């Protein structure tokens, strides 16, 4: 993936595991030059989106969040909040999880944990290439 694709991109990361939030934030900021807003749950996501003003270039979320919350709920909430289907990456440790081929969730990739950072970067690149040109960060 070209580092240009994510340079200065805003990324929202939703994961209830503080160590995962910290590691992925550090990776995205250091390797890809992203601005990362990392939150643990949907309530924090709502507050972060309200404060941001513009949609992120990318949303990354764990599938299973604390208190029965879901990463799919996070994606749907954020997209509804902004009224646009920006790219999203769903992370899961559930090897049996897959989205139906007829999924009504556009521009969404699923990456199974544990993953190599090369696979993570490749998924990010694929998602950013699917982003409509008018939505690319300037």
C-alpha positions as a printed NumPy array, in Angstrom:
array([[  0.   ,   0.   ,   0.   ],
       [  1.21 ,   3.453,  -0.768],
       [  1.785,   5.463,   2.374],
       [  0.328,   8.371,   0.401],
       [ -3.092,   6.703,   0.602],
       [ -3.253,   7.202,   4.349],
       [ -1.029,  10.244,   4.896],
       [ -2.816,  12.678,   7.196],
       [ -5.968,  10.589,   6.976],
       [ -8.235,  10.681,   9.979],
       [ -8.96 ,   7.228,  11.357],
       [-11.44 ,   6.306,  14.067],
       [-10.553,   3.15 ,  15.977],
       [-13.108,   1.378,  18.192],
       [-11.847,  -1.418,  20.439],
       [-12.64 ,  -2.213,  24.057],
       [ -9.095,  -3.511,  24.657],
       [ -6.856,  -0.598,  25.677],
       [ -3.674,  -2.431,  24.612],
       [ -5.086,  -3.031,  21.119],
       [ -6.164,   0.617,  20.823],
       [ -2.7  ,   1.748,  21.854],
       [ -0.817,  -0.641,  19.54 ],
       [ -2.943,   0.039,  16.461],
       [ -2.959,   3.794,  17.086],
       [  0.831,   3.82 ,  17.371],
       [  1.18 ,   1.764,  14.194],
       [ -1.204,   3.96 ,  12.182],
       [  0.352,   7.198,  13.423],
       [  3.993,   6.117,  13.119],
       [  3.967,   4.01 ,   9.964],
       [  1.148,   5.623,   7.977],
       [  1.061,   9.186,   9.347],
       [ -2.607,   8.989,  10.299],
       [ -4.433,  11.055,  12.867],
       [ -6.15 ,   8.459,  15.078],
       [ -9.089,   8.91 ,  17.414],
       [ -9.317,   5.751,  19.517],
       [-12.387,   4.964,  21.625],
       [-13.564,   1.928,  23.629],
       [-17.313,   1.871,  22.962],
       [-20.288,   3.28 ,  21.075],
       [-20.955,   6.052,  23.606],
       [-17.391,   7.302,  23.203],
       [-17.703,   6.912,  19.433],
       [-20.771,   9.16 ,  19.408],
       [-18.907,  11.836,  21.37 ],
       [-15.853,  11.6  ,  19.104],
       [-17.939,  11.897,  15.936],
       [-19.858,  14.874,  17.329],
       [-16.579,  16.625,  18.064],
       [-14.915,  15.829,  14.743],
       [-17.171,  17.72 ,  12.341],
       [-16.185,  15.677,   9.269],
       [-16.272,  11.941,   8.612],
       [-13.082,   9.964,   9.078],
       [-11.258,   8.569,   6.064],
       [-11.556,   5.15 ,   7.694],
       [-13.241,   3.428,  10.63 ],
       [-11.541,   0.412,  12.205],
       [-13.477,  -1.565,  14.799],
       [-13.384,  -4.834,  16.661],
       [-16.387,  -7.054,  15.964],
       [-17.163,  -7.863,  19.59 ],
       [-17.057,  -4.91 ,  21.948],
       [-17.812,  -4.836,  25.673],
       [-21.356,  -4.889,  27.075],
       [-22.792,  -6.699,  24.061],
       [-21.926,  -3.907,  21.636],
       [-20.897,  -4.779,  18.085],
       [-18.44 ,  -3.375,  15.601],
       [-21.135,  -3.664,  12.956],
       [-23.276,  -1.373,  15.111],
       [-20.318,   1.045,  15.28 ],
       [-19.967,   1.083,  11.479],
       [-23.691,   1.561,  10.926],
       [-23.91 ,   4.286,  13.589],
       [-20.943,   6.267,  12.21 ],
       [-22.145,   6.015,   8.625],
       [-25.663,   7.063,   9.58 ],
       [-24.254,   9.943,  11.671],
       [-22.434,  11.368,   8.637],
       [-24.765,  10.081,   5.923],
       [-21.931,   8.506,   3.935],
       [-20.511,   5.011,   3.511],
       [-16.839,   5.717,   4.212],
       [-14.538,   2.647,   4.35 ],
       [-14.518,   0.436,   7.422],
       [-12.346,  -2.433,   8.608],
       [-13.84 ,  -4.987,  10.975],
       [-11.363,  -6.934,  13.136],
       [-12.383, -10.239,  14.674],
       [-10.862, -13.164,  16.502],
       [-13.795, -15.317,  15.371],
       [-12.386, -17.397,  12.505],
       [-15.873, -18.57 ,  11.558],
       [-17.247, -15.031,  11.073],
       [-17.97 , -13.87 ,   7.545],
       [-20.273, -11.325,   6.005],
       [-22.93 , -12.667,   3.644],
       [-22.074, -12.135,  -0.031],
       [-25.213, -10.021,  -0.29 ],
       [-24.115,  -7.85 ,   2.619],
       [-25.833,  -4.484,   2.749],
       [-22.707,  -2.984,   4.334],
       [-20.657,  -1.45 ,   1.486],
       [-16.908,  -0.811,   1.579],
       [-16.331,  -3.075,   4.568],
       [-13.458,  -5.52 ,   4.934],
       [-13.088,  -8.19 ,   7.603],
       [ -9.656,  -9.108,   8.965],
       [ -9.251, -12.065,  11.312],
       [ -6.995, -11.75 ,  14.368],
       [ -4.256, -12.443,  14.959],
       [ -2.979, -10.792,  11.793],
       [  0.373,  -9.756,  10.386],
       [  0.822,  -6.011,   9.966],
       [  1.44 ,  -6.607,   6.237],
       [ -2.1  ,  -8.027,   5.961],
       [ -3.426,  -5.095,   8.007],
       [ -1.675,  -2.588,   5.715],
       [ -2.934,  -4.41 ,   2.619],
       [ -6.52 ,  -4.25 ,   3.918],
       [ -6.122,  -0.52 ,   4.616],
       [ -4.812,   0.042,   1.097],
       [ -7.67 ,  -1.913,  -0.472],
       [-10.219,   0.099,   1.486],
       [ -8.664,   3.45 ,   0.626],
       [ -8.625,   2.532,  -3.082],
       [-12.373,   1.834,  -2.902],
       [-13.019,   5.275,  -1.457],
       [-14.677,   7.658,  -3.931],
       [-12.156,  10.306,  -5.118],
       [-14.293,  13.148,  -3.724],
       [-13.962,  11.616,  -0.241],
       [-10.163,  11.383,  -0.251],
       [ -8.4  ,  13.571,   2.301],
       [ -6.772,  16.648,   0.835]])
